[in-house]
Amino acid sequence: MNHGHQTNGPQTIGHNHPETFDEVIARGFPHGHLDSLRKANESRVRGVTAPKFTRAATAPVVTRKDANGTFTPVEQTAYKNAVVQLVEEGKYQELVGHHMDMSHNMHGSMGEVGLYRFLGWHRRYLVEFERELQRVDKILRPAATEKLGIPYWRWQDPFPAWLNGFLPSPDPSNGSSPPPRKNAAPPDKANATDIDIILNQFAIQDTGLAGENDYTKFTYGLEGWGLRPDGSSLPAHNHGHAWVGGIMNNTSVSPTDPVFWLHHAEVDRLWQIWRQTHPTPGPLLTGADRIMDPWSESYDGLLDISVLGYAYDSMTI
Ligand SMILES: [Cu+2]
């Protein structure tokens, strides 16, 4: 296995950063050790590798569909074949590498800035993957009339059975095959009541952060730091990672599991649903923290998803 990418690529934040989502959930939001996590973020290299979004007004917008519903068996096969192709090219592992580079500061487990960057960063990340998916799908299915989009996995629904046993990429950190998924509690994954709390009762979340706004409370719950009204942990994004288990439970290399993109498409869809009624405000980010490195776009350039080239076929919970 070639470990070359480790010499100049991913930076780790150090042993302070939890390795698994089980640990992330157990620790809770890191109010207590923000200073120790801040140092790695100072060395971030920003926005040098990607051009700005340019998209012809006439280019078709891809429709992201329900992995357990509207995403057809033909599309399920196309998705799997495209992922296998990306793995064979090494492109898939390269994409996982972006997530292994903790200097991008894109999770609340890294602190306050990470909390604010979580949604924008992962939206841009999914667009990068979706472009690659479409590039290889066009080669594999030249006659297809509709572009392939990332399906979304509604958390209240079962694990998409068509992905059972499908783990074609090696773990890029060590070259080994990923362990099997767990697909079971604990922790619970979000149910319909939890999702209603995330979207419609976000104001009950107490983030303990200075100057918090509605966006902060919402993303705090959606990422997985919130509480149910009875004071127990509110299952959301973090819990889905831990519920799937296997390599999805790893905070660094979780995109090795192809369900990662479906899980994050649901994060992105729920954000988009929330934005319909809460168009402002955004995250409390300033300066370079607003740039979703390693890409050049700022948070503000990622709000109109039609410009990013996709839409969801359902905008209801
Ligand atoms: Cu995630």
Boltz pocket constraint, residues with backbone or C-beta under 6 A from the ligand:
constraints:
  - pocket:
      binder: B
      contacts: [[A, 237], [A, 241], [A, 264]]
      max_distance: 6.0
